[in-house]
Amino acid sequence: MSTDRPPRGIEQRTRDVLDRFARETDVWVASADADGVPYLVPLWFAWHDGALWLATRPATPTARNLRTGPRVRVALGDTLDVVTVDGEAEELNSSEVPDGAAGAFTAKTGWDPRQDTREYVWFRLRPRSIEARNGMHEMRDRWVMRDGAWAAPEAVARAAAVARGAEVAKVAAVSAVAVREGDAVVR
């Protein structure tokens, strides 16, 4: 593949990764059993507090694999515009999941596994490395995170500030509607 576009810089790649974590719903989750037999499955996810949050039934191959060998790789996007994340997964039951993480997952997917009639377990994936590339011309300098440290921490801080600003604006809008509705009720 050839392209006329120059490769994105590390800050732009980092912003693009965080934007995709916010927008996209599905990731491919790769794990392996104790014998090293690989297993690949798509799951919904949410990005919250520097981790990917996944939910699955406790008896699935993914849950069994991550329970016994927590190393995991997830990928999103197609092969020409891909983000891969390598990390360690920690299992939590529904009562242990922070409300913020469960809320982010529910807001993004429209489904709260904690409210499902069947049991679900959660996995918090803390990234150790994140790779982002859009075509072969971006193979060089593709790592936006290595050894758990962002290559462009200032881009992460700016993205977090933008996300907080959007959340504040959303809360303000909801509050304004509640006040208007409250005024209507009082009259």
N, C-alpha and C positions, 0 to 999 in steps of 0.2 A: 504494500500500500504506500502511496506517496501522497503528500499534501503540500499545498502552498502556504498553509498557515504556519506561523512560528509556534513552537511549543509554549504552553502557558507557564508563567513563572510559579514559584512555590506558593506565594501568597494567594494567587488566583486559584490554583489547584486546591488549596486548603479551603478557601471559601466555597468552591464548587462541591467539594466533598461534604461539607457541613450543610450546604443547601440540599444536596441529594438525601442526606440523612433526614432532613426535615420534611422533604416532599415525598420521597418514595416509600412504599409500604412493604415491599417484598425483598427478601434477601435469600440467596442460596446458602444453606448451612451445610458445611462438610465436616464430618466427624468420622471416627474410626472405632471399631470395637477392640476388645483386648487382643484379638489376633491380628489386628491391623487391617481388617476388612473395611473398606470405605463405605460411607453412606452419605447420600446427598439429598437434601429435601428443601423445598421452598417454605419459608415461614414469614409471617408478618413480624415487624419489628418496630421499635421506637428508640430514638436516641434521647437519652436523658442523663444529665450530670456526668457526661464523659463516658457513657457506657451504652452499648446496644442492649435492649431488653427484648427477650423472646419468651413465648409461652407455648408449651406443648403438653400433651398427655404424658403422665409419668412412665407408662410402659412402652412408649415409642422407641424405636432404635436410636433416635437422636438423644432422647433423655437418658437412656441406658448408657450410651457411649459417653456423653458428657459427664455423667455421674462417675464413671470409672476412669476416664481420661479426659480432663477438662480442656485440653488443647483443641482449638476450633478455628476454622477459617470460614469466613462468610464473603460473599461476592454479590455485587449488584451492578446492573447495567449489562449491556451487550459486550461482546469481545473487543469492539473497537473503542468503547468508552466505558471502561471498567474501573470499579473501586473494589479492592480486596482488603479485608481486615483479618489479621491474625491476632489471636489473644487467648485468654484463659476464661473459661465460663465457670460461674459459681451458681449452684442450684439454690433456689429459695422456694418455700411453699407460699401459697397466696397470702397468708397472714404476715409473712416476713417482708413482702415487697413494699418499698416506700410508696406512700400515697402519690407522690409526684411522678414516680415512674409508671405506676399503674394508670394514673390519670393521663399521662402523655400517650401511653399505649392505647387507651380507650378513645381519647380524642382523635387520634390518628386513624385507628382502624374501625371505630364504631362498635367495638366489641370489648367487653370486660370479662376476661377469663375467670375472675374472682366470683362473678355472678352466674357463671354457667352451672348447669345441673351436674355436669361431670367434673371430676377433679383435674386440675391443671397444675403443672409446676412451671416455675419461671427460671430463666437463666439470665444472669447479668454477665455480659461479655465485656471485659475490660480490654481495650485494644493494646497490643504491644507494638504492632506496626500497621500502617495503612499505606497502601499503594494506590495512586490515581494516574491513569494514563488514557489519553484519547488518541489512539493511533500509535503506530511504531515510532513516529518522530518524537514521542514523549517518553520513550523507554528510559532515557537518561534522566536523572533527577526525578524519578517517579515517586519516591518515598516522601509522603507528607508527615509521617510519624515513624520513628524508629526507637526501639527500647522504651516505649511508653512516653516519649517526649515529642511534641509537635515540632516540626522543622520551622514553622512560622507561627510562634505563639501569639504574636500581635494580631494576626488574622483571626485566630480563635477568639481572642478577647473582643475584637470588634464585632464578630458574628454574635457572640453572647450578648453584647450590649444592644445590638439591633434586635435580637430575640426578646430581651427584657423590655425594650421600648415597645415592641409590638404587643407584648403581653400587658403592659401598663395601659396602652391605648385600648386594648380589648376590654380590660376591666373597667376603664373609664366609660367606654361606650355602653357597656352593660349597666353600669351604675346610673348613667344618664337616663337610660330607658326605664330603669326601676324607679327613679325619681319621678319621671313623667307619668308612669303608670300609677305611682303612689299618689301624685297630685290628682290624677283623674279619679282615683278611688275616694279621696278626701272630699272632693267637690260634690 
